[in-house]
Amino acid sequence: MIKILIRTSAFILLLGVCTVSCSLDTTNDAEAIEKIEAYISANGLMTTQTTNGVYVEVQSPGTEDLPSLQSVIRFHYRGFLLDGREWISTYGGDPIVNFLGNVVPFGLQEGLATFGEGGSGTLLMPPSLGYGNTGFSGVPANSPLRFEIEMIDIFENLSAFDQAELEDYIEQNELDAQRTDSGLFYTVDSPGDDNKPSTSDRVRVNYRGYFLNGSEFDSNNDFEFELSQVIPGWREGIPLYGVGGKGTLLIPSALAYGPEGNNVIPPNTPILFDIELLEIIE
């Protein structure tokens, strides 16, 4: 079976930066904008403004290709009040991984959209683009905000992100894996006999399921089921083995539990299974 490698940077998959939507009430923006512009002047910042009024200072623009709302991005950030108090930071831990279109507050989303891969800079925003008149943990209501951001990776969409994650896992674990047209990767430790199931057969297997950080989320022996009633990655992958065959299925999220997730499996999560096909049941 597969050697499980605990990766040094297990990713946080598609978690929102926070769960509070920004208020669009601009009542208190005028005073906040005066404070932001005074901060910019006092600190000698060279900024431009986005369409909705985020002030952006670019330390490094990164690549020319910018993310779309459908892009999956991996980024680090620090959040500050204008008096210098830091209220949040991802540095010292895993970067955030999310769809750009799911990032909140909106000012952070709009500011990140101006950087290519490898880019870094500072974002300043009035309350209406931050946490408005409700505030957030560590952020008082009606506070202008400053974010320092670093855009680490940009993936065109979730499929591209999954493929990159699985390919990285395969490389780190030095696996001899093959890829099907659907994006499923698999290894063959033992091919088994010539008796392979069809997608409508009932089978019995041993299996263990893992996240890509190496942690196990499920296992079962002598598990019996209809191939027509399981996730697409199993429905396609198990017929690649004959009875007695063993190997590993490395499954992109679209062929696993998709945007809904399942119990302990978060939405949009690529996973892997060690599989042993024991029997095709007539």
Backbone as CSV, one residue per row, in Angstrom:
resi,resn,N_x,N_y,N_z,CA_x,CA_y,CA_z,C_x,C_y,C_z
1,MET,0.823,-1.205,0.000,0.000,0.000,0.000,0.863,1.264,0.000
2,ILE,0.210,2.399,-0.124,0.906,3.654,-0.302,1.648,4.079,0.968
3,LYS,2.800,4.656,0.783,3.499,5.322,1.891,2.830,6.673,2.119
4,ILE,2.397,6.928,3.348,1.738,8.200,3.653,2.777,9.210,4.102
5,LEU,2.878,10.281,3.372,3.818,11.343,3.695,3.056,12.505,4.302
6,ILE,3.409,12.870,5.522,2.792,14.050,6.124,3.445,15.279,5.520
7,ARG,2.675,16.027,4.773,3.222,17.188,4.070,3.510,18.299,5.061
8,THR,4.517,19.074,4.766,4.942,20.115,5.696,3.979,21.293,5.711
9,SER,3.125,21.391,4.715,2.183,22.508,4.667,0.825,21.996,4.242
10,ALA,0.141,21.327,5.135,-1.212,20.848,4.844,-2.096,22.044,4.558
11,PHE,-2.847,21.971,3.491,-3.580,23.156,3.090,-4.910,23.265,3.799
12,ILE,-5.367,24.490,3.951,-6.709,24.770,4.440,-7.569,24.932,3.207
13,LEU,-8.428,23.995,2.961,-9.113,23.975,1.680,-10.379,24.826,1.691
14,LEU,-10.346,25.913,0.901,-11.529,26.672,0.600,-12.308,27.113,1.821
15,LEU,-11.603,27.552,2.815,-12.256,28.128,3.972,-12.400,29.621,3.756
16,GLY,-13.558,30.163,4.117,-13.727,31.605,4.011,-12.799,32.329,4.957
17,VAL,-12.357,33.527,4.571,-11.513,34.319,5.449,-12.248,34.649,6.738
18,CYS,-13.549,34.863,6.639,-14.388,35.013,7.812,-15.808,34.728,7.387
19,THR,-16.720,34.749,8.312,-18.096,34.422,7.971,-19.010,35.637,7.999
20,VAL,-18.437,36.834,8.112,-19.237,38.043,8.191,-19.176,38.779,6.864
21,SER,-20.302,39.066,6.284,-20.336,39.850,5.048,-20.173,41.324,5.378
22,CYS,-19.472,42.019,4.494,-19.268,43.435,4.768,-20.565,44.205,4.551
23,SER,-20.743,45.251,5.340,-21.888,46.127,5.173,-21.605,47.097,4.034
24,LEU,-22.622,47.424,3.273,-22.445,48.370,2.176,-22.888,49.777,2.573
25,ASP,-23.134,49.989,3.850,-23.509,51.306,4.347,-22.285,52.210,4.317
26,THR,-22.324,53.243,3.479,-21.171,54.140,3.320,-21.272,55.384,4.201
27,THR,-22.189,55.368,5.159,-22.432,56.564,5.983,-21.161,57.079,6.636
28,ASN,-20.350,56.159,7.145,-19.158,56.572,7.891,-17.879,56.544,7.053
29,ASP,-18.017,56.384,5.742,-16.829,56.285,4.904,-16.060,57.588,4.787
30,ALA,-16.756,58.714,4.770,-16.074,59.994,4.529,-14.995,60.245,5.577
31,GLU,-15.329,60.068,6.845,-14.345,60.282,7.911,-13.230,59.247,7.827
32,ALA,-13.602,58.004,7.502,-12.602,56.943,7.399,-11.647,57.185,6.247
33,ILE,-12.171,57.692,5.128,-11.315,57.967,3.972,-10.310,59.072,4.308
34,GLU,-10.746,60.081,5.075,-9.797,61.112,5.511,-8.662,60.493,6.319
35,LYS,-8.995,59.544,7.202,-7.976,58.872,8.006,-7.052,58.031,7.126
36,ILE,-7.624,57.348,6.130,-6.810,56.525,5.233,-5.843,57.399,4.444
37,GLU,-6.342,58.514,3.904,-5.483,59.382,3.100,-4.418,60.056,3.960
38,ALA,-4.738,60.362,5.204,-3.720,60.910,6.110,-2.671,59.842,6.413
39,TYR,-3.094,58.599,6.561,-2.161,57.486,6.807,-1.246,57.297,5.608
40,ILE,-1.817,57.360,4.418,-1.023,57.201,3.194,0.034,58.295,3.102
41,SER,-0.373,59.517,3.365,0.553,60.649,3.296,1.646,60.533,4.358
42,ALA,1.252,60.190,5.588,2.223,60.121,6.692,3.243,59.012,6.490
43,ASN,2.853,57.958,5.774,3.746,56.815,5.579,4.376,56.774,4.186
44,GLY,4.142,57.813,3.401,4.768,57.917,2.090,4.396,56.798,1.140
45,LEU,3.148,56.333,1.209,2.714,55.234,0.348,2.350,55.750,-1.036
46,MET,2.592,54.933,-2.041,2.211,55.239,-3.419,1.067,54.303,-3.779
47,THR,-0.157,54.835,-3.791,-1.327,53.985,-3.971,-2.117,54.367,-5.212
48,THR,-2.848,53.380,-5.705,-3.900,53.604,-6.693,-5.197,53.102,-6.076
49,GLN,-6.339,53.428,-6.721,-7.620,52.998,-6.191,-8.332,52.063,-7.162
50,THR,-8.994,51.049,-6.614,-9.827,50.170,-7.420,-11.148,50.871,-7.717
51,THR,-11.977,50.241,-8.520,-13.259,50.818,-8.908,-14.111,51.195,-7.703
52,ASN,-14.109,50.333,-6.683,-14.975,50.575,-5.531,-14.282,51.293,-4.388
53,GLY,-13.003,51.659,-4.560,-12.368,52.518,-3.576,-11.391,51.867,-2.632
54,VAL,-10.850,50.705,-2.989,-9.757,50.122,-2.207,-8.460,50.799,-2.628
55,TYR,-7.677,51.254,-1.667,-6.375,51.845,-1.947,-5.347,50.707,-1.996
56,VAL,-4.579,50.664,-3.084,-3.645,49.557,-3.303,-2.237,50.107,-3.480
57,GLU,-1.309,49.646,-2.641,0.108,49.898,-2.865,0.747,48.572,-3.266
58,VAL,1.429,48.583,-4.401,2.032,47.362,-4.933,3.507,47.319,-4.580
59,GLN,3.898,46.294,-3.799,5.324,46.044,-3.604,5.873,45.217,-4.762
60,SER,5.107,44.194,-5.162,5.445,43.369,-6.329,4.148,43.000,-7.020
61,PRO,4.023,43.255,-8.329,2.751,42.975,-9.006,2.517,41.496,-9.264
62,GLY,3.582,40.690,-9.243,3.435,39.284,-9.594,3.306,39.095,-11.084
63,THR,2.822,37.940,-11.492,2.675,37.633,-12.915,1.588,38.498,-13.539
64,GLU,1.580,38.530,-14.874,0.601,39.353,-15.577,-0.807,38.790,-15.481
65,ASP,-0.938,37.472,-15.372,-2.259,36.848,-15.327,-2.891,37.061,-13.956
66,LEU,-4.043,37.738,-13.945,-4.741,38.039,-12.704,-5.869,37.035,-12.480
67,PRO,-6.253,36.814,-11.224,-7.312,35.838,-10.947,-8.685,36.364,-11.328
68,SER,-9.579,35.441,-11.674,-10.995,35.754,-11.852,-11.742,35.317,-10.600
69,LEU,-13.025,35.612,-10.546,-13.806,35.209,-9.382,-13.896,33.692,-9.261
70,GLN,-13.706,32.967,-10.368,-13.747,31.502,-10.351,-12.393,30.890,-10.010
71,SER,-11.360,31.701,-9.938,-10.025,31.194,-9.626,-9.952,30.732,-8.177
72,VAL,-9.169,29.684,-7.953,-8.803,29.285,-6.594,-7.451,29.920,-6.306
73,ILE,-7.376,30.656,-5.222,-6.132,31.352,-4.889,-5.614,30.861,-3.542
74,ARG,-4.284,30.914,-3.406,-3.624,30.593,-2.145,-2.867,31.846,-1.728
75,PHE,-3.149,32.379,-0.535,-2.537,33.649,-0.155,-2.338,33.737,1.355
76,HIS,-1.366,34.553,1.746,-1.164,34.950,3.134,-1.638,36.388,3.305
77,TYR,-2.041,36.727,4.521,-2.418,38.110,4.794,-2.294,38.437,6.272
78,ARG,-2.106,39.714,6.525,-2.176,40.273,7.876,-3.194,41.408,7.858
79,GLY,-3.993,41.512,8.909,-4.966,42.585,9.010,-4.634,43.512,10.158
80,PHE,-4.681,44.821,9.891,-4.336,45.829,10.897,-5.425,46.899,10.963
81,LEU,-5.579,47.501,12.133,-6.257,48.780,12.237,-5.243,49.864,11.898
82,LEU,-5.722,51.061,11.615,-4.796,52.122,11.192,-3.871,52.580,12.311
83,ASP,-4.197,52.252,13.552,-3.286,52.602,14.652,-2.171,51.578,14.814
84,GLY,-2.123,50.599,13.933,-1.049,49.619,13.942,-1.371,48.311,14.631
85,ARG,-2.527,48.215,15.279,-2.882,46.985,15.969,-3.196,45.876,14.953
86,GLU,-2.470,44.759,15.075,-2.727,43.612,14.201,-3.832,42.762,14.813
87,TRP,-4.859,42.450,14.037,-5.967,41.677,14.588,-6.074,40.277,13.984
88,ILE,-5.334,40.001,12.906,-5.356,38.665,12.317,-4.132,38.480,11.438
89,SER,-3.651,37.245,11.345,-2.521,36.935,10.475,-2.516,35.437,10.175
90,THR,-2.192,35.093,8.940,-2.021,33.684,8.574,-0.552,33.279,8.595
91,TYR,0.356,34.236,8.762,1.777,33.912,8.794,2.092,33.119,10.062
92,GLY,2.974,32.157,9.911,3.227,31.228,10.997,2.335,30.010,10.935
93,GLY,1.423,29.979,9.968,0.525,28.846,9.754,0.326,28.629,8.264
94,ASP,-0.738,27.912,7.932,-1.031,27.633,6.531,-1.652,28.846,5.852
95,PRO,-1.357,29.065,4.579,-2.043,30.128,3.847,-3.511,29.783,3.642
96,ILE,-4.300,30.785,3.337,-5.699,30.594,2.990,-5.786,30.055,1.565
97,VAL,-6.697,29.117,1.345,-7.017,28.642,-0.007,-8.511,28.819,-0.194
98,ASN,-8.903,29.552,-1.214,-10.322,29.843,-1.403,-10.570,30.262,-2.847
99,PHE,-11.825,30.168,-3.267,-12.222,30.847,-4.496,-12.097,32.349,-4.256
100,LEU,-11.538,33.065,-5.229,-11.473,34.524,-5.064,-12.862,35.082,-4.805
101,GLY,-13.872,34.576,-5.512,-15.232,35.082,-5.365,-15.846,34.827,-4.009
102,ASN,-15.229,33.971,-3.176,-15.750,33.706,-1.829,-15.023,34.479,-0.742
103,VAL,-13.975,35.197,-1.103,-13.196,35.923,-0.095,-14.003,37.111,0.427
104,VAL,-14.016,37.266,1.739,-14.600,38.438,2.369,-13.609,38.982,3.385
105,PRO,-13.667,40.283,3.706,-14.627,41.252,3.209,-14.381,41.598,1.740
106,PHE,-15.343,42.310,1.155,-15.279,42.587,-0.272,-14.029,43.370,-0.646
107,GLY,-13.588,44.270,0.213,-12.385,45.044,-0.096,-11.155,44.173,-0.247
108,LEU,-11.065,43.129,0.582,-9.949,42.196,0.457,-10.045,41.436,-0.856
109,GLN,-11.243,41.008,-1.208,-11.445,40.314,-2.481,-11.041,41.194,-3.656
110,GLU,-11.522,42.437,-3.666,-11.231,43.325,-4.794,-9.748,43.659,-4.857
111,GLY,-9.115,43.833,-3.707,-7.688,44.133,-3.696,-6.845,42.971,-4.178
112,LEU,-7.178,41.751,-3.741,-6.432,40.567,-4.179,-6.509,40.395,-5.699
113,ALA,-7.633,40.794,-6.282,-7.830,40.626,-7.723,-6.872,41.462,-8.558
114,THR,-6.149,42.383,-7.925,-5.219,43.239,-8.671,-3.800,42.683,-8.715
115,PHE,-3.571,41.506,-8.081,-2.233,40.933,-8.007,-2.151,39.613,-8.760
116,GLY,-1.032,39.430,-9.464,-0.746,38.149,-10.075,-0.037,37.236,-9.099
117,GLU,0.218,36.028,-9.551,0.914,35.045,-8.718,2.295,35.569,-8.335
118,GLY,2.616,35.505,-7.038,3.877,36.028,-6.550,3.815,37.484,-6.143
119,GLY,2.660,38.124,-6.335,2.523,39.531,-6.005,2.352,39.775,-4.517
120,SER,2.671,40.983,-4.100,2.501,41.363,-2.704,2.253,42.857,-2.617
121,GLY,1.599,43.282,-1.542,1.330,44.697,-1.391,0.463,44.980,-0.193
122,THR,-0.045,46.222,-0.145,-0.849,46.714,0.968,-2.190,47.196,0.439
123,LEU,-3.257,46.869,1.162,-4.602,47.310,0.826,-5.142,48.136,1.988
124,LEU,-5.765,49.253,1.678,-6.448,50.060,2.690,-7.874,50.282,2.221
125,MET,-8.826,50.167,3.160,-10.225,50.234,2.733,-11.088,50.883,3.804
126,PRO,-12.125,51.616,3.376,-13.077,52.203,4.320,-14.009,51.130,4.876
127,PRO,-14.791,51.447,5.888,-15.654,50.447,6.536,-16.608,49.739,5.592
128,SER,-17.156,50.427,4.601,-18.136,49.788,3.715,-17.529,48.642,2.926
129,LEU,-16.198,48.629,2.750,-15.519,47.545,2.047,-14.855,46.583,3.019
130,GLY,-14.996,46.890,4.326,-14.451,46.026,5.365,-15.568,45.357,6.142
131,TYR,-15.706,45.713,7.431,-16.719,45.084,8.269,-17.805,46.059,8.721
132,GLY,-17.897,47.189,8.014,-19.020,48.096,8.141,-19.342,48.532,9.551
133,ASN,-20.644,48.699,9.790,-21.087,49.184,11.096,-21.354,48.059,12.080
134,THR,-20.959,46.832,11.712,-21.103,45.707,12.632,-19.784,45.322,13.271
135,GLY,-18.674,45.595,12.593,-17.380,45.173,13.086,-17.181,43.675,12.952
136,PHE,-16.086,43.190,13.514,-15.746,41.768,13.466,-14.810,41.498,14.632
137,SER,-14.515,40.264,14.916,-13.666,39.918,16.048,-12.333,40.656,15.971
138,GLY,-12.101,41.562,16.915,-10.891,42.369,16.932,-10.990,43.634,16.120
139,VAL,-12.100,43.825,15.402,-12.282,45.011,14.559,-13.513,45.769,15.044
140,PRO,-13.344,46.975,15.619,-14.508,47.766,16.036,-15.361,48.172,14.838
141,ALA,-16.611,48.453,15.083,-17.493,48.947,14.021,-16.924,50.216,13.400
142,ASN,-17.170,50.363,12.102,-16.804,51.555,11.343,-15.304,51.808,11.302
143,SER,-14.521,50.734,11.256,-13.061,50.867,11.239,-12.507,50.774,9.822
144,PRO,-11.676,51.746,9.403,-10.888,51.543,8.188,-9.831,50.472,8.469
145,LEU,-9.476,49.724,7.446,-8.582,48.582,7.625,-7.388,48.642,6.690
146,ARG,-6.311,48.002,7.146,-5.127,47.808,6.299,-4.802,46.320,6.267
147,PHE,-4.592,45.793,5.073,-4.168,44.411,4.898,-2.827,44.379,4.172
148,GLU,-1.919,43.561,4.663,-0.724,43.209,3.905,-0.974,41.839,3.305
149,ILE,-0.814,41.705,1.986,-1.169,40.449,1.319,0.006,39.921,0.500
150,GLU,0.009,38.621,0.325,0.995,37.937,-0.522,0.260,36.870,-1.315
151,MET,0.199,37.036,-2.628,-0.478,36.080,-3.504,0.504,34.960,-3.853
152,ILE,0.264,33.766,-3.327,1.204,32.662,-3.505,0.938,31.901,-4.794
153,ASP,-0.299,31.476,-5.003,-0.661,30.682,-6.179,-2.008,31.128,-6.707
154,ILE,-2.181,30.995,-8.019,-3.471,31.217,-8.668,-3.749,30.006,-9.556
155,PHE,-4.926,29.406,-9.376,-5.362,28.291,-10.219,-6.618,28.728,-10.960
156,GLU,-6.687,28.407,-12.232,-7.779,28.902,-13.068,-9.149,28.538,-12.498
157,ASN,-9.268,27.343,-11.945,-10.538,26.885,-11.394,-10.260,25.751,-10.411
158,LEU,-11.313,25.172,-9.870,-11.152,24.116,-8.867,-10.492,22.881,-9.459
159,SER,-10.831,22.537,-10.697,-10.229,21.367,-11.335,-8.721,21.522,-11.445
160,ALA,-8.266,22.701,-11.837,-6.824,22.943,-11.953,-6.153,22.869,-10.579
161,PHE,-6.828,23.375,-9.547,-6.289,23.301,-8.194,-6.156,21.845,-7.746
162,ASP,-7.220,21.066,-7.940,-7.184,19.653,-7.548,-6.059,18.906,-8.244
163,GLN,-5.923,19.123,-9.545,-4.886,18.423,-10.294,-3.495,18.788,-9.782
164,ALA,-3.296,20.056,-9.489,-1.989,20.481,-8.973,-1.708,19.861,-7.614
165,GLU,-2.719,19.803,-6.748,-2.543,19.203,-5.435,-2.219,17.713,-5.542
166,LEU,-2.944,17.010,-6.400,-2.711,15.574,-6.551,-1.345,15.305,-7.184
167,GLU,-0.979,16.090,-8.180,0.337,15.906,-8.805,1.458,16.192,-7.810
168,ASP,1.261,17.198,-6.966,2.256,17.507,-5.941,2.373,16.349,-4.955
169,TYR,1.254,15.790,-4.556,1.259,14.658,-3.635,1.980,13.459,-4.266
170,ILE,1.689,13.197,-5.518,2.318,12.077,-6.222,3.829,12.265,-6.293
171,GLU,4.260,13.495,-6.582,5.695,13.772,-6.669,6.356,13.620,-5.300
172,GLN,5.739,14.151,-4.260,6.337,14.073,-2.929,6.431,12.637,-2.427
173,ASN,5.460,11.829,-2.793,5.448,10.437,-2.348,6.117,9.488,-3.337
174,GLU,6.656,10.057,-4.445,7.367,9.272,-5.452,6.530,8.090,-5.935
175,LEU,5.287,8.386,-6.298,4.360,7.352,-6.735,4.437,7.148,-8.238
176,ASP,4.233,5.933,-8.670,4.089,5.611,-10.085,2.598,5.602,-10.389
177,ALA,2.056,6.767,-10.676,0.610,6.920,-10.844,0.264,7.204,-12.295
178,GLN,-0.884,6.707,-12.703,-1.421,6.987,-14.022,-2.662,7.852,-13.876
179,ARG,-2.986,8.592,-14.941,-4.132,9.501,-14.920,-5.129,9.095,-15.982
180,THR,-6.413,9.077,-15.633,-7.456,8.808,-16.611,-7.930,10.125,-17.222
181,ASP,-8.758,10.042,-18.243,-9.257,11.248,-18.910,-10.091,12.119,-17.982
182,SER,-10.702,11.538,-16.957,-11.553,12.295,-16.043,-10.760,13.099,-15.026
183,GLY,-9.451,12.809,-14.881,-8.634,13.463,-13.866,-8.342,12.591,-12.669
184,LEU,-8.842,11.352,-12.668,-8.539,10.395,-11.605,-7.118,9.874,-11.779
185,PHE,-6.352,9.845,-10.673,-5.036,9.212,-10.669,-5.142,7.884,-9.924
186,TYR,-4.334,6.903,-10.339,-4.346,5.632,-9.630,-2.988,4.956,-9.727
187,THR,-2.690,4.153,-8.705,-1.493,3.321,-8.716,-1.930,1.866,-8.643
188,VAL,-1.070,0.975,-9.130,-1.351,-0.457,-9.091,-0.232,-1.139,-8.320
189,ASP,-0.528,-1.582,-7.104,0.428,-2.375,-6.336,0.385,-3.832,-6.780
190,SER,-0.819,-4.303,-7.074,-1.031,-5.652,-7.608,-2.240,-5.591,-8.514
191,PRO,-2.136,-6.041,-9.779,-3.263,-5.888,-10.699,-4.421,-6.842,-10.425
192,GLY,-4.178,-7.945,-9.681,-5.224,-8.935,-9.489,-5.363,-9.819,-10.708
193,ASP,-6.433,-10.615,-10.733,-6.614,-11.537,-11.867,-7.312,-10.830,-13.023
194,ASP,-7.713,-11.596,-14.014,-8.347,-11.005,-15.201,-9.822,-10.704,-14.998
195,ASN,-10.360,-11.052,-13.846,-11.779,-10.857,-13.570,-11.995,-9.466,-12.975
196,LYS,-12.386,-8.510,-13.818,-12.588,-7.128,-13.389,-14.069,-6.802,-13.374
197,PRO,-14.519,-6.005,-12.402,-15.952,-5.671,-12.330,-16.350,-4.642,-13.382
198,SER,-17.635,-4.631,-13.693,-18.215,-3.551,-14.486,-18.796,-2.521,-13.525
199,THR,-19.193,-1.387,-14.032,-19.703,-0.318,-13.166,-21.082,-0.625,-12.596
200,SER,-21.695,-1.722,-13.044,-23.005,-2.106,-12.501,-22.900,-3.278,-11.525
201,ASP,-21.682,-3.773,-11.265,-21.509,-4.941,-10.404,-21.551,-4.578,-8.928
202,ARG,-21.768,-5.604,-8.124,-21.641,-5.509,-6.679,-20.290,-6.109,-6.304
203,VAL,-19.557,-5.412,-5.416,-18.204,-5.854,-5.085,-17.993,-5.823,-3.579
204,ARG,-16.906,-6.454,-3.155,-16.485,-6.443,-1.763,-15.028,-6.008,-1.718
205,VAL,-14.716,-5.019,-0.863,-13.370,-4.459,-0.833,-12.913,-4.206,0.598
206,ASN,-11.607,-4.082,0.778,-11.002,-3.436,1.936,-10.565,-2.051,1.493
207,TYR,-10.716,-1.052,2.358,-10.255,0.278,1.959,-9.847,1.106,3.168
208,ARG,-9.002,2.103,2.904,-8.683,3.164,3.848,-8.698,4.478,3.088
209,GLY,-9.322,5.495,3.690,-9.404,6.799,3.058,-8.571,7.832,3.786
210,TYR,-7.865,8.681,3.011,-6.953,9.677,3.581,-7.176,11.044,2.935
211,PHE,-6.918,12.072,3.739,-6.726,13.398,3.169,-5.293,13.489,2.648
212,LEU,-5.016,14.534,1.851,-3.683,14.652,1.272,-2.626,15.055,2.295
213,ASN,-3.040,15.433,3.501,-2.055,15.707,4.555,-1.664,14.435,5.299
214,GLY,-2.205,13.289,4.881,-1.833,12.015,5.466,-2.760,11.519,6.544
215,SER,-3.705,12.334,7.007,-4.597,11.893,8.076,-5.706,11.001,7.517
216,GLU,-6.002,9.926,8.253,-7.013,8.962,7.823,-8.397,9.427,8.262
217,PHE,-9.393,9.362,7.367,-10.744,9.752,7.742,-11.723,8.585,7.766
218,ASP,-11.344,7.419,7.198,-12.273,6.302,7.178,-11.532,5.027,6.801
219,SER,-12.042,3.876,7.255,-11.514,2.587,6.829,-12.582,1.531,7.041
220,ASN,-12.506,0.456,6.264,-13.479,-0.618,6.384,-12.920,-1.866,5.717
221,ASN,-13.198,-3.014,6.295,-12.837,-4.294,5.698,-14.103,-5.049,5.321
222,ASP,-14.010,-5.831,4.236,-15.152,-6.616,3.746,-16.371,-5.740,3.496
223,PHE,-16.127,-4.562,2.927,-17.213,-3.629,2.644,-17.850,-3.999,1.312
224,GLU,-19.150,-4.204,1.319,-19.881,-4.680,0.139,-20.814,-3.589,-0.357
225,PHE,-20.841,-3.342,-1.651,-21.649,-2.257,-2.202,-21.821,-2.421,-3.711
226,GLU,-22.794,-1.692,-4.244,-23.009,-1.607,-5.688,-22.136,-0.480,-6.248
227,LEU,-21.389,-0.772,-7.283,-20.536,0.267,-7.871,-21.352,1.415,-8.452
228,SER,-22.585,1.156,-8.807,-23.435,2.212,-9.364,-23.874,3.218,-8.299
229,GLN,-23.630,2.916,-7.013,-24.154,3.750,-5.931,-23.063,4.465,-5.135
230,VAL,-21.837,4.512,-5.655,-20.740,5.145,-4.923,-20.235,6.360,-5.690
231,ILE,-19.263,7.060,-5.103,-18.728,8.264,-5.738,-18.099,7.922,-7.095
232,PRO,-18.094,8.871,-8.026,-17.554,8.596,-9.358,-16.124,8.076,-9.358
233,GLY,-15.294,8.547,-8.419,-13.913,8.090,-8.374,-13.796,6.603,-8.094
234,TRP,-14.681,6.070,-7.261,-14.716,4.623,-7.009,-15.333,3.884,-8.195
235,ARG,-16.404,4.447,-8.730,-17.104,3.785,-9.843,-16.175,3.606,-11.046
236,GLU,-15.317,4.595,-11.263,-14.348,4.487,-12.357,-13.107,3.716,-11.936
237,GLY,-12.658,3.927,-10.699,-11.355,3.416,-10.299,-11.312,1.945,-9.946
238,ILE,-12.325,1.442,-9.244,-12.272,0.045,-8.806,-12.261,-0.934,-9.973
239,PRO,-12.976,-0.690,-11.083,-12.877,-1.602,-12.228,-11.512,-1.610,-12.921
240,LEU,-10.588,-0.765,-12.476,-9.230,-0.817,-13.022,-8.446,-2.001,-12.458
241,TYR,-8.986,-2.649,-11.414,-8.306,-3.769,-10.763,-9.095,-5.057,-10.970
242,GLY,-8.350,-6.179,-11.051,-8.983,-7.478,-11.014,-9.128,-7.952,-9.580
243,VAL,-9.874,-9.034,-9.397,-10.049,-9.592,-8.057,-8.677,-9.936,-7.473
244,GLY,-8.439,-9.499,-6.237,-7.142,-9.646,-5.598,-6.229,-8.456,-5.817
245,GLY,-6.663,-7.515,-6.651,-5.844,-6.353,-6.964,-5.821,-5.342,-5.840
246,LYS,-4.714,-4.613,-5.763,-4.528,-3.584,-4.752,-3.935,-2.343,-5.400
247,GLY,-4.277,-1.205,-4.854,-3.696,0.039,-5.343,-4.297,1.228,-4.630
248,THR,-4.014,2.400,-5.160,-4.481,3.647,-4.559,-5.198,4.485,-5.597
249,LEU,-6.369,5.003,-5.226,-7.115,5.945,-6.047,-6.920,7.341,-5.481
250,LEU,-6.427,8.260,-6.304,-6.231,9.658,-5.908,-7.283,10.465,-6.656
251,ILE,-8.246,11.003,-5.914,-9.507,11.424,-6.506,-9.695,12.939,-6.383
252,PRO,-9.833,13.662,-7.496,-10.166,15.087,-7.412,-11.552,15.271,-6.816
253,SER,-11.801,16.436,-6.270,-13.036,16.654,-5.517,-14.285,16.460,-6.374
254,ALA,-14.211,16.789,-7.664,-15.375,16.627,-8.538,-15.777,15.167,-8.680
255,LEU,-14.833,14.243,-8.483,-15.118,12.815,-8.559,-15.264,12.209,-7.165
256,ALA,-15.222,13.072,-6.132,-15.370,12.606,-4.744,-16.686,13.165,-4.201
257,TYR,-16.603,14.118,-3.259,-17.823,14.606,-2.613,-18.168,16.042,-2.983
258,GLY,-17.440,16.600,-3.943,-17.805,17.866,-4.560,-18.015,19.019,-3.596
259,PRO,-18.839,19.993,-3.981,-19.031,21.199,-3.164,-19.847,20.958,-1.897
260,GLU,-20.510,19.801,-1.788,-21.308,19.539,-0.588,-20.482,18.913,0.526
261,GLY,-19.410,18.183,0.176,-18.678,17.439,1.171,-19.506,16.279,1.704
262,ASN,-18.998,15.601,2.727,-19.721,14.465,3.289,-19.175,14.166,4.681
263,ASN,-19.967,14.440,5.704,-19.570,14.175,7.082,-18.239,14.868,7.401
264,VAL,-17.161,14.105,7.547,-15.876,14.684,7.952,-15.100,15.255,6.774
265,ILE,-15.597,15.084,5.559,-14.874,15.561,4.372,-15.394,16.939,3.993
266,PRO,-14.556,17.976,4.073,-15.014,19.322,3.726,-15.369,19.430,2.249
267,PRO,-16.145,20.424,1.872,-16.435,20.648,0.457,-15.166,20.837,-0.364
268,ASN,-15.233,20.409,-1.620,-14.169,20.667,-2.595,-12.808,20.128,-2.150
269,THR,-12.799,18.897,-1.655,-11.588,18.310,-1.103,-11.125,17.105,-1.913
270,PRO,-9.935,17.141,-2.518,-9.380,15.934,-3.131,-8.958,14.946,-2.052
271,ILE,-9.157,13.661,-2.293,-8.881,12.632,-1.293,-8.259,11.422,-1.971
272,LEU,-7.793,10.462,-1.171,-7.239,9.230,-1.732,-7.698,8.033,-0.925
273,PHE,-7.736,6.886,-1.604,-8.136,5.636,-0.977,-7.149,4.541,-1.351
274,ASP,-6.691,3.786,-0.344,-6.046,2.506,-0.578,-7.157,1.472,-0.752
275,ILE,-7.112,0.724,-1.836,-8.191,-0.198,-2.197,-7.631,-1.610,-2.386
276,GLU,-8.352,-2.612,-1.901,-8.095,-4.006,-2.226,-9.411,-4.649,-2.646
277,LEU,-9.486,-5.079,-3.897,-10.701,-5.698,-4.417,-10.713,-7.176,-4.040
278,LEU,-11.677,-7.570,-3.198,-11.722,-8.928,-2.672,-12.592,-9.872,-3.515
279,GLU,-13.712,-9.330,-4.036,-14.663,-10.223,-4.684,-15.619,-9.436,-5.550
280,ILE,-16.013,-10.028,-6.659,-17.142,-9.561,-7.437,-18.312,-10.488,-7.101
281,ILE,-19.392,-9.919,-6.591,-20.510,-10.709,-6.107,-21.555,-10.863,-7.200
282,GLU,-21.881,-12.085,-7.512,-22.874,-12.357,-8.572,-24.268,-11.975,-8.110
